[in-house]
Amino acid sequence: MTDSHSPKRRLRSQDWFDNPDHIDMAALYLERFMNYGITPEELRSGKPVIGIAQSGSDLTPCNRVHVELAKRVRDGIRDAGGIPIEFPTHPIFENCKRPTAALDRNLAYLGLVEILYGYPLDGVVLTTGCDKTTPSAIMAASTVDIPAIVLSGGPMLDGWHEGELAGSGTVIWRMRRKYAAGEIDREEFLQAALDSAPSVGHCNTMGTASTMNALAEALGLSLTGCGAIPAAYRERGQMAYRTGRRAVEIVFEDLKPSDILTREAFLNAIRTNSAIGGSTNAQPHLAAMAKHAGVELYPDDWQVHGFDIPLLANVQPAGAYLGERFHRAGGTPAIMWELLQAGKLDGNCRTVTGRTMAENLEGKEARDREVITPFAEPLKERAGFLVLKGNLFDFAIMKMSVVSEDFRRRYLEEPGREGVFEGKAVVFDGSEDYHKRINDPELGIDENTILVIRGAGPIGWPGSAEVVNMQPPDHLLKRGIRSLPTIGDGRQSGTADSPSILNASPESAAGGGLAWLRTGDIIRIDFNNGRCDMLVEDAEIDRRKGDGIPPVPADATPWQQIYRRSVTQLSDGAVLEGATEFRQIAKNPPRHNH
């Protein structure tokens, strides 16, 4: 049973529901769908069956808006001639999942791969929002390679506290410093944080959530303008409807992730990340998505293709404003329009709209130049990630768009040694150790100290934790010193404004150089040559290796054990070893189950 809107090729779902060679199996697959009112005529019609990967729930408040948005997605799917099938995905809530939500990105990926591959779905709408929901969904869609489109849930409305913008996450780091300096009490701390979350949606800053949804758009997997629409705006529901319609059309066109996710698309995303002041978490997530898409993306690409890109988005934490005004200024398309005009973007990349990126960006010039600056008049020059290496690690990054003038003056402008800094290391083994000892006067922490945290990577934590943005001890905060150089093998929140060296790989728990560092060692950071080294003789380092790797907590769950045994390093995307060998698996249908 077909109609004029059906594709000429046979759909995946027909192998389940309309298979004349296995009528007994077709009956089995059809039968139980009947029990809530779907008709056999629908499922046997040859119309595309479109999955709605529902990431919203009470346990994932950042994505909960999708519970309502899914209704408009369904409307769009139906109006375009498809059949919607909604299903849940593994919840990932950045703020609350312990020991870290990063542990669950690969678990959510595995679950979604099994759903997309093993069930009768011809295409899928990937609902995203909170940090890891976006990469996990794209990783899975790339592995299976059925037509897929990303619908982000959008940021919260702008938060306000005592007449000032209160950005989610960012306000917590700012108030944490004020609280430690004795400038506010506990209730004021809590109220400022609560004021930053005034509506449905994910972080209203350019944290990891906004970053990853902007990059989904930059990769070409979302409709133009999707990423920045606030969750509470009417346009969000309209975007959901249009996304549902387009989900059916891409099945008709057989437009798959493998047609869109090229190396050029990933380089576009790297450049866009620099221009928006995007999260350092973009590095492992883009690396993971590229791995699963079969695209060669190298750690040095962040330096070669992203470092010299200027900061154009005046959005916290690198700027002043929040998500609402960024959206009204033109959002990600306006940023990418600037890059395209400057010759910094590949406009020939295919996108899920069916048009090229250049065609998508026609007429998208910014509407508010205070929020999105011209390429020639940026907020900061060279605002990408500085890639560093040395005897402490083979790879780490530092986000240059959050390096303040005060930090630059204190550490990077010594006459005759511009761009080079040396300091005494104070080493912490995990965040518990940091919180216990940061105010210990015997450590002698001063403005020339480099704070180091280890045991925070994918194996050590496990999952890699956002703990590298360590604040100075209270006595320095009271003197007005708001940040010290920090280094770690974990990550930091995308909402943090800390100029940290992070994502260090290999991590301490894998035998990286941080394992052999000791408090009191001198570290030299050379921005000019991209080096970070402990000034310790090789013979002494070899001697220290006899002490063994610093211990980390034992596995607490079966998944932690599985994860630790198979996860790669942050430089490589922290993916599961062997998983990236599985690509475009939908080409080979799964076996029947009876």
N, C-alpha and C positions, 0 to 999 in steps of 0.2 A: 504494500500500500504506500504510494508515494504521491507527492504533489509537485507543482511547478517550482517550488522553492527548495526541493531536495537536491543535494549534490549528486552528480552523476556517479561518483565512486560509491562503493559500499562502505557504510559507516561501521566503526568498531561495535557500537551497540547492537547492530543487526546480527552480529555473531552470537549474541545472547538471546535476543528476542524474536528474531525472524530468520531462523536457520533451518532451511528445509532438509538439510542433511542430518540434523539432530533434533527432530521435533520433540523427542522426549526431554531433551535438555532445555529447549526453548520453553516447554511447558513448566519445567521446574523453576527456571529463572523468572518467568512471568507470574507464576501463581501467587507468591506472597506479596508482590507489589499491589495485588488487588485488594488487600485487606484494609487499605485506608483510602480507597476510592479511585485510584488510577485505573483507567480502562485499558484493555488489551489493544484497542484500536490506536491509542496514543503511542504505546511502546512499540507497536509493530508498524507504525506509520512511515518509518524511514526518516522521521524528523530527528535532528541532532539532540542527543541527551547531554545537557550541560550541567556539570557539577558546580555547586557553590560551596567552596571550601570555607566553612564557617569558623573563623578564628575568634569570634566574639562570644563572651559568656560572662557570668557574674564573677568568675575567677580571673578574667582578663579585662578589667574595666577600661583600659585604653582602647580596646577593640570592641567594646560592648555595643557601640553604635551600629555595628554590622547586623545585630539581631533585627533592627528595624530596617536598615538599608537593604537587607536581603529581600525584603518584600518588593522593593523597586527593581532590584536585579531580576527577580522572578517575572515582574511585569515586562521588562525589556526582553527577556528570553522568550516569553510567550508571544509577544507582539512580533518578534522576528521569525517565528516559526519553529522555536525550539521547545524542549521539555526540561524544566528545571528540577534538579535533584540536589537538595541541600544536605550536607553532612558535616559533623564536627571535626576539627583538627585538635591536636594536642595543645593545651593552653600554655602560653609563655607570657608571664607577667614580670617585667624587668624589676619593678620595685619590691616585689614580695617573694619571689622564688629563691629559696636558699638551698645549697650554698651559693648558687648563681644561676641566673636564667640562661647563661651561655651553655651550661651543661645540657639544656633541653633543645637547643637549636638542631643538633644532629638527630635527636630522638624524634622531634616533630617532622624532620625531613624523612626519616625512615618510614614513619607512619603514613605520611602523605604519598610517598612513592607506592606503597602497597595498595592504597586506596585507588589512586589514579590508574595503576596498572591492572589491578585485579577485579575492578568493577566496570559495568557497562557505561563508560563515560566517553563522549566524543570530544569534549572540550571542557574547560574549567575556568571559573572566575576565582581568582586567588584573593581572598580578603586579607588585608594586611593593616598594620598600624604599629603596635609596639615593636621595639627594636628587632628581635630575632624572628618575628613572624614573617617579615618580608624576605630575608635571605633563605629561610627554611623552605618557604613556598616556591621561590624561584629555583632553588636547587632541585627540588622534587620535580617541578614541571620540566626542567632541563633533562633530568634523568629519563623520564617517561617519554617526553616529547610529543604530547598531544597539544592541540591549540589551546593557549592559555593567555589570560589577560589579568592584570593586577588592578584591583580596586582598593585604594587605601581608605582608611576611615577618617583621616584628617585630624589636625591638631585641635586642642581645646581653644576656647576663646582666650583672649589676652587676660592674664591675671593682674590684679592691682593690689598693692599693699601700702597703706598710708600715703596715697597719692602718687606712688611710683610703680612702674611696671614690675611685676613679679613673675619672672620666667620659671617654669617648672624645672626642677633640678638645680638650675643656676642659682635660684634664691636660697636653696638649702646650703650650697657650698659657701655662699656669701654670708649667710646668717651663722653658719658654723664657725666662721672666723670671728664674727662679731661676738658670739656667745663666749668663745674661748678668751677673747680680749676683755670680757666683762662689760661689754657695751649694751647687751640685752639680757633679759632673763629667759627662763625656759618657756614660759607662756608666749612671750613675744616671738621666740624662735618657732614654736609650733604654729602660731597664727600666720606668720609670714609664709610658711610652707603650705598651709591650707588655703591661703588666699591665691596661691599660684594655680589652683585647679578649679576654675569656676564653671566648667561645663563638661559634657561628654567629649571624648577625644584623647589623643595621645599628647606628648609634650608639646607645648606651644613655643619652645625654643628650637634652635637648630641643633637639637640633640640627635641621638642615633635614630630615633623614630622618624623625625622629619627628614633627616639625611637619607635614610634608606628608601623612603618613599619618593623623595626627589630623584634618587639614583635609579629607581625602577622606571621612572619617567624618562630619565636621561638614557637609559638602556634601550628604550623604545617599547617597553612592555605595558605602559599605561596610556590611556587617552590623554591628549595634550591638556595640561592644566590640572590634572587629577590630584597630584601630590599635595598641594598647599591649601586646598579648600578647607576651611575650618569644619569640624564635624557637625557643628550646630547650624551651619548655613543651609539655606534651601538648595543651593547649588550642589551640595553633597548628594542629596537624594536624586537630583537630576542627573548627576554624573553616574550614580548607581544604575539608573534606568538605561542610559546610553551605553554603559559598559555591558549590561546584560544583552542588549541588542547586538553589540559588536561581537560578543562571545559567540553568538550563532553565526554571524557572518564569517568569522575567521575559520570556523569549521567548514563552511561552504567553500572557502578559499584555500583550505588546508594550509593555513599560515601558522607555523609552529615556532616554538622558542629557538630551534636550531636555525631557522631562517633569519632570526633577528639578533641573536646573541653572538656577534662576531668580535674579534679582537678590537676592531675600530669602535664598536659600540662600548666596550669596556673602557677604552681610552677616553671616549667622550665622558663617561661617568667619572673617571679620575679627575679630569679637568673641571667638570661641573662641581665635584666635591670641593676642590680648592676654592672656586669662585663663591660658593655659598658659605664657606667657613665650616665645612661639614665635619662630622665626628671622626675621630681616629678609629672607631670601630668599623668604619667603612673599609679599612684595609683588609682585615681578615674575612669580612663578609664578601667583598668583591672577589677576593682570591678564591674563596670557597665556591661562589657561583660560577666563576670562570672554570674552575676545575671540573665541576659537574657538567658544564656546557662543552667541555672539550676544547676550551680556548686557552692558548698560551698567554699567561699574564705573569710578568716577572716582578719580584720585589722592587727592583730598581726602576720599574715603570712609574712608581710614585714620585721619584726624583726627576726622571728624564721628562715625563709628560705632565706632571702636576705641580712641581715645585715653583716654577716661574709664573704660574697663573696668579693674577691678583685677586684680592678679596673684593667682591662686588656687592654682597648682601650684608646690609647693616642690621644684622639679627643676632641676638644673644645666643651663645656666650661670646662670640668674637665681636659683636656689635651691640646696638642699643635697643632694637625693637623686637617684636614678637610675631607670631604666626599670622594674626589677622591682617596686620598692615603689610606683611610680606606678600600675602595673597592678593590684597587689593593693589599692590604695586605691580603685580604681574607674575609673581611666583617664579617657579623654575623655568617656564618658557622664556620669561624676560631675561633671566640670567643666561640661558643658552643662546638667546638671540644676540646678546652682546658678544659671547664667545664666537658665534658663527660670523658675525660682522668682522671680528678681529682675525679671522682665519685660524682660530684655535679649536674648531669643531669640525668633524666630518659630517657634512650635511647629507651625504648619500646613503647613510645607514637606513635600512628598512625598519619600519616600526609597526606596532600592532594596529595602528590606524589604517594601514594599507598604503600609506603615503611615506615618502622619505622624511627624515628628520628636518631637512631644510624646508620642505613644504609645510610641515607642521608648525614651523616657527615663523611663517610669513606674517608680518604685521604685529609681532609680539613684543615690540619695544616697551620698556618699562613706563609705568604711569606715575611713578613717585620716585624722583631722583634722590631723595633723602634716604630712601630705603634700598634702592638698587641703583648703584652708581654706574656711569659710563665706564667702559673698559679703560679709556684713556685717563680717567680721573678716579682711580680706585680708592678704597679705604686704606688698603695696604698693598704694597708691591710684594711679589714673591711670597704668596700666602699658602702655598701647598705644604706637603709633609717633607721635612728633611729626613733623608734616609741615612742612618749611621751604622757603623760596624767597628769592630776592634776586638781586643782580647776579652771583653766582657760578653760579647754576643756577636753573631754573624749578621744580625739584622735587628734594627729597631727604628722607630719613627718618632718625630717630634712635630707637633702641629704649630706652624709658624704664625698662623693668624691670631693666636691668643698670647703671643709673646708681647707683654706690655712694654711701654717705654721705660718704666722704672726698672723692670727686669733686665732689659737690654743695657741700660746705663750701669747697673750694678755688676753685671757678669760678662758683657760682651764688648765693652768699649774702653778697656784699659789701654792707654796709649802704648803703642808698639806691640800689643797682643790682642788687637781687635778680633773678635770672633773666637777667641780661645779662653777657656776658663779652667782653673784647677781648684779642687776643693777636697776636704777630708770627708771620707765616706762614713756614714753611720748606717749600719745594716740591720734590717728587721726581717725576721722570719715569719711572714704572714701578718695579717692586720691585727690579730690579737696581741702579738708582740709589740707592734707599733703603738697601739692604744695604751698598752701597759707602761711603755717606757719613754714615750716621746717627750714627756716633761721631766725626765730624770736629769737633774743637774750634772750628774757625773758623766753624762755623755758629752758635755761641753758643746752643745749645738749652738753655732752662731751663724751669721749671715754668709759665711764662707763654707758652710757644710753642705754636702750633697746627701740627701735622704735616699736610701735604697731599700726596696722591698722585694723579696724573692719568695718562692713557693706559691706564687699567685698565677702560674700559667695553666694551660690546659690539663697537664698531668698533675701538677702540684696542688691545685686548689681542691678538687678538680673542676675543670670547665673554663678557667681563666676569669678572674674577678676584677671588678672595677675599683681597685684599691691603690692605684699608683698616685693619684692626685692627693698626696699627703700634705696636710697643712703644717706649718712650722709650729714649734712649741709655743705655749701661751706667752712666755716672756718676750719672744720676738714679735708676736702679734700685738702685744701691748705697746711695743715700740713702733708699730706701723709697718712692720715687714710682713707682707701678706703672702709671700710665696718664696720657696727655696727651690733650687734645682732638685728634681726627683727622677729616679730611674727605677724601673721595675720590669719583671717578666709577666706581669698581668696587664690589664687594660685600665682605662679610666672612663667615667661616664662621659657620654657625648655632650652633656650639658655643662661640663666642668670647664673652667677657664684657666686651668693649671698648665703651665708650659713644661710638660713632663716628657721624658724619654721613656717610651713604653712599648708594649708588644715585643719585648726582647726575646729573640729566638737564636739558639735553643735556650729554653728556660733552665732554671737551676735544677729542677727535678729531673731533667734530661741530661744533666752533666754540662750545662752551659757555663760560661765564665763567671756568672754571678755566684755560682756555688762556691767558688774559690776566693771570693772577695771577703775581706775582714774589716771590721770597724777600725778606723784609723788609717787605712790605706788612702793614698792620694789618687784621685781620678782626674784625668785630663779630658775635657770635652773640646774638640776642635771642629767648630762649625764649618770652617773654610775647607777642610778636607774630608768632612763626614766621618770623623773618627771619635771613638769613645773608649778610652783605655784605662785600666788600673796600672799605675806606675810601680809594678812589682816584677822582679826578675823571674824569668821563666823557671829557673831552678826552684825558686820558692813556691811558685804556683804548682809545680810538679810535686813538691813535698806536701802541700796542702791537700792534693788529691788523695793522698793516703788517709786523710781524715774521713773520706766518704762524702756522699751527697747529703746536704742538710735534710733531716727527716720531714715528712709531710703527713697529714692526717690519713688514717686508714680509710679504705672504702666503707661507705656507710650504707650503700644500696647495691643491688645487683647491677643496675645500669651504670653506676659510677665505676664499677670494676670493668665492665665491658668497654666503657668509654675510655678509661685510662689505658687499656691494653691496645687500643686501636687508633687513638687520635693522633694527628700530626701537629706540628707546631703552628703558632700564629702566623709566621711568615708564609706558611703554606695554606692558610685558611682554616686550620684546626678542623680538617675534615676527617672522615673515617677511612683508614687505610683500606684500599681495595674497593671502596664504594664508587670512586670516580671511574672505575673501569666499566661501569654499567651506564650506557648512554643510548638514548633513542630506543628504549626497550619495548615501546608500544608496537614497533614493527613486527615483533613476534608475539602473537596473541597467547595469553596464558592457557594452560591445559584446562579442560573441563573438569568439574569437581565431582562428577558421579560417572 
